[in-house]
């Protein structure tokens, strides 16, 4: 999975910084607090996506030794 792009005041262009400043003002926050909140939300979303991907994986079939042990546990008649 590719690393997520972090939003900091250093990586934003002037236009992006102005846009984010307007959104922060509209939300009643400072730009730094707004960017920190946005970063936390992005990280939480990435964790949720990763968790959903892991939950969607089918269970791994037993390997050679797992099948061997399974067969050893069965009675001889089967």
PEMONOR-V292209 format. One record per backbone hydrogen bond with DSSP energy under -1.0 kcal/mol. NH is the residue of the N-H (numbers start at 1). CO is the residue of the C=O. Records with the same first field share a line. If there is no record, write none. Layout:
NH: CO / CO
This chain:
17: 13
18: 14
19: 15
20: 16
21: 17
22: 18
23: 19
24: 20
25: 21
26: 22
27: 23
29: 24
34: 30
35: 31
36: 32
37: 33
38: 34
39: 35
40: 36
41: 37
42: 38
43: 39
44: 40
45: 41
46: 42
47: 43
48: 44
49: 45
50: 46
51: 47
52: 48
53: 49
54: 50
55: 51
56: 52
67: 63
68: 64
69: 65
70: 66
71: 67
72: 68
73: 69
78: 75
